[in-house]
Amino acid sequence: MRVNKDQFIEDFVNKLVSKRGKKIKEANLLDKYYALASLTRDYIAEYWVNTNERYLKDNKKQIYYFSMEFLIGKLLISNLMSLGIKEVCEDGLKDLGLDLNEIAEIEKEPGLGNGGLGRLAACFSDSMATLGIPGYGVGIRYKYGLFQQKIMEGYQEEFPDQWLKYENAWEIKRPSESVEVKFGGNVIITQKDNRLKFVHENYESILAVPYDIPIVGYKNNIVNTLRLLSAEVMDKEFDYYHFNKGEYTKAFEDKYNTEAISYVLYPDDSYEKGKILRLKQEYFLVSSGVQSIVESFKKSGKHLKEFYKYVSIHINDTHPALAIPELIRILIDEEGFGWDEAWKITKHTISYTNHTIMAEALEKWNVDMIKKFLPRIFMIIEEINERFCKELWNTKYNGDFDKISEMAIIADNQIKMAHLAIVGSHSINGVAKLHTEILKRKELKEFYNIYPEKFNNKTNGISHRRWLLKCNPKLASVISEYIGPSWIDSPESLMNLLEFKKDPCFKEKIYKIKQYNKNKFANMVKEKYSIEINPNSIFDIQAKRIHEYKRQVLNVFHIMHLYNKLLENPNLDIYPRTFIFAGKAAPGYYIAKETIKLINSLGKKINNDYRIKDKLKVLFIEDYNITLAELLMPAADVSEQISTTTKEASGTGNMKFMMNGAITIATLDGANIEIANEVGEDNIIIFGLKAKEVLEIYKNNTHNSIDIYNEDIRLKTVMDELINGFLPVSMDEFKGIYDSLLKDNDKYLVLKDFCDYVRAQEKIDKLYRNKSKWLEMSVTNIAYSGKFSSDKTIEEYAKEIWGAL
Ligand code: 475
């Protein structure tokens, strides 16, 4: 868009008055932020309206991305960049004596996601808008996002995330587009004109009120929509009968119970508990989403028979899989379709991404629960299941009861959502090559056998706009200086950087930028934690959810081992390193929380030990979120991607670090494999068991952790230090971790990979000393990172799954 500095200044000053009732002199930071955000939204509005108008006219396929999580990050700066007016605003504000970054910092981040899955939804939304795909995000407007993490005495404590405390500057509430979602009650079946009629009675109604957030395409005048739904009572705000009796809690009970549906994001990553409230959240999202889509489709005048030609609904993992029975319900009960046609339309409309093979993350709902809260939906799932089992019986598995009950959607009083999603959709994809192969050959083998055509891979990607252009402006500008700005539109052109990987002048610039970003990070650490870190040490970062399979403990063991070596010989030649951890543990995940305490206890011990001459530092940075990630990625020298091979479906942090020039130390897991294939083995440090070996160990149970413990004295020492008072905690503090590794035979193979990990880390130590070589590796990583832009991933989804583009 076009706005000059003078116009911007005038608009901003006027906005301060109209929106906040203040002149610049009296305005505080919050006033300035809301004025600027509101002005930015005004600038966006014109494009938003035009985009919607064009999408209506164009008749192109509309893509609806259903996700329980959208982790979009702060929006002010990225919106200004997408509009192409960041510099003008920055200049204008400067003339007024204001600093854009300072204003932008005050924005509250919408933490509406746990980790990878939620951030992926955000990167995909960004790419759809930039590629001009008519894509809509559909999610929940949780009043409280992912908890804020504070570290107290080394322990994680959780606090409510009050991101809506003031207001959300970006959203537009659209009460007139609210829809009714029905829970509970019973279904009456009648017969009319030879057809069964299903009438849902005695249900409880909840209103789904949409709030729309603009998703601004990068300098292309396109603005897509992220629609977040909030639960409200239909009409009765409170009950006068109880109110008059002075029973205030009772008077408001209904309202509270209803609105609770969109109160809190479940804080578990890769874990499903089967809670009623979570089920209600899921149905709330899909029912309101599907109803609105059908309504707006009908307005276009086209026949619903053609629905799937104009609409794709993509479900982000199985969490929104009830979209399948919900669409069938609407088509049959409300639109008069017969089963076969409703089934065909639904299957062609829906596609599904699987994000994890971890058994504990697979959704299974108790039959009685679904029956009670979603009686009509349950009938439809039963019907799908019956027809599916019949199909199996009549085709491949006649007489094979075991096979059929293994594959059934309903078994053992449980509904298996992954099975429902596979049967009721036309596409299922994994998120990296290895992950998809494991789905096809192992986890979902039986389904692959009968529906091979449905399975495909779509390796994850990240938005290079947020994860390079926005978070590392200095690097972005040097890149453009050398290869021109074309990489911003076509990120694969970052490959042109390879030409300069041996250019000393370019490399020096890359080095200086890394140092600048490290200094910036070090300043934050000093200010917040009063810890001095050495910006000339290696910044070695592991930032992700805390989970046993991600193996933060392996990282910790390596640090303890280095520390032991230094205690033995304080003059040991170790390149100074700062080990940085960040990440949240699910509040009920005991071992993950112990791991946080372990990292902090180790930090306390090491950071205060003058004997090792500041060669090692260990930091745990609290409250990892998108904003912190934007500071961390550019400051990293080493990226830790050390999951147990086969367990990390893809990973996306690996791509973010790489794009900012960090060198990855990794197992050949998830997308690490594809990163290694791109950059070549000289530019990534690989260690550990291969997928085949891990699968072998799991299959044949050939692994005994006690043997490894007894054989490797370094490992034995470290392990013993967990429980012998070496760390400044009580002796049983880390018993859970200790037992999981020895008593429970180390399910995630930490001990097994320790030795090779230490070797790989020694290699890092050596390589970093060779500055020229290190920088060449760093440039190579940046150059190949364009392959992992979500633009490319989304193009593949659009072409190969959605049939749009
Ligand atoms: C994978 N979340 C990453 C990323 O594809 C992958 C599960 C249940 C309930 C709530 N959240 C979840 C996940 O399963 C998840 O985030 N999976 C992650 O998806 C994007 O890169 O490897 O672990």
Boltz pocket constraint, residues with backbone or C-beta under 6 A from the ligand:
constraints:
  - pocket:
      binder: B
      contacts: [[A, 114], [A, 115], [A, 116], [A, 117], [A, 118], [A, 120], [A, 266], [A, 268], [A, 269], [A, 270], [A, 271], [A, 272], [A, 354], [A, 355], [A, 356], [A, 361], [A, 431], [A, 460], [A, 647], [A, 648], [A, 649], [A, 650], [A, 651], [A, 652], [A, 670]]
      max_distance: 6.0
